[in-house]
């Protein structure tokens, strides 16, 4: 089962899973979205792989490393989180509300679009 984590809760989730490896936030948005708004990697590694190319680039991710998936509102990241979980990733979360919620809950300097 994929855990749902609001942006404001992400720091706590990252700390809780840190014992399983250095956590990653996987931003699955498209390059033009990343140019519009992005988050700062603080306390985690930020990896950006668009949703559509996750399958051929799956080898860039470590199934033992905790992964929190992020997109614009949370729908694409949930699909990717389920995809990862089905492929043996052990510690997976979806950032519910995506970067849109990140802007309102964590960092208002992140543009909303």
N, C-alpha and C positions, 0 to 999 in steps of 0.2 A: 504494500500500500504506500502510495506517495503522500508525504506529509505536506500540508498546506501551511505556509508561513507568510504572514503579512510582512511588508518591508520593515516595519518597526520591530518585529520579532526576529528578524534575520540574524542579528548579532548574537542573540541568545542561542539560536539553533546552531550557528557556526561554532560557538564555544562548546555546545553539548556534543557535537560530532567530531571535534578536533582530535580526540583520542584515536580516531580511525584514519587519520591522515590530514594533511593540509587541505582545507576546504576550498572549493572552486565555486564561483558564480559563473554560470554558463549563460551568456546573453545570446539568445537565438534570433534576435531581430536582424533585419536587412541592413546592409551598409548605409543606405541613405537615412535610416532611422537612427543609427549610431551617430551619424554626423549631426543630427538634430538634437539628440539628448543622450547622455551617457552618465554612468555612475563612476565614482572613484573607488578603486580597489583599496579598501582599508580593512585589514585583518583577513583578507582572502585573496586568492588569485582570480583575476577576471579573464575569462576566455570568451571570445566572440566567434561563434560559428552559426551562420544562418540556418534556420530550421530545415530548409530544403536540402542542405548538404551534410546534415548530421550523419546519415547512414554511411556515405563513403569516407567520412572523416572520423568515424567512431574510434579508430585506433589512436586518435590524439587525446582521448580521455582515458583515465584510469578507473576501472570498475570498482576498485577498493577505496578510491578517494571520494569523500562526500561532495555531492554536487547539488547546488540550488539553481534551478532554471528560472530565467527571467525573460520576459518579452514586454510588449506594450501594455496589455491589460491582464495577462495571465492565461489566455486560452492556448496560444501556441506553446508556451513554456510547459503547460500541463501535458500536452500531447508528447512533447519531447521527454518530459519526466517519466511518463508511462512507458515510452519507447526504451529509455535507459533501464528502467526497473525490469522490464521484460527481457532485457539482455544481460541481466546479472549484476547490475549496479546495486550496491547494498544500501547506501545512504543517499537517498534522493529526496529533494523537496521542490515544491513549486512556489515561487514568490507570487502569491495571490495579489491581484491588482496591478502587478507589473511595475514598470517604470513610472506609469501615471500615478500610482499610489505612492511610489518612492518619493516623488516630488512633493506630495502633500504630507507624508508621514515622517520622512527622514531628512530630505534636503530640498527646500523650496527653490534653490538656485538651479535645479534640474528643470529644463523647459518641459512644459506639457504640450502635447501635440495631438 
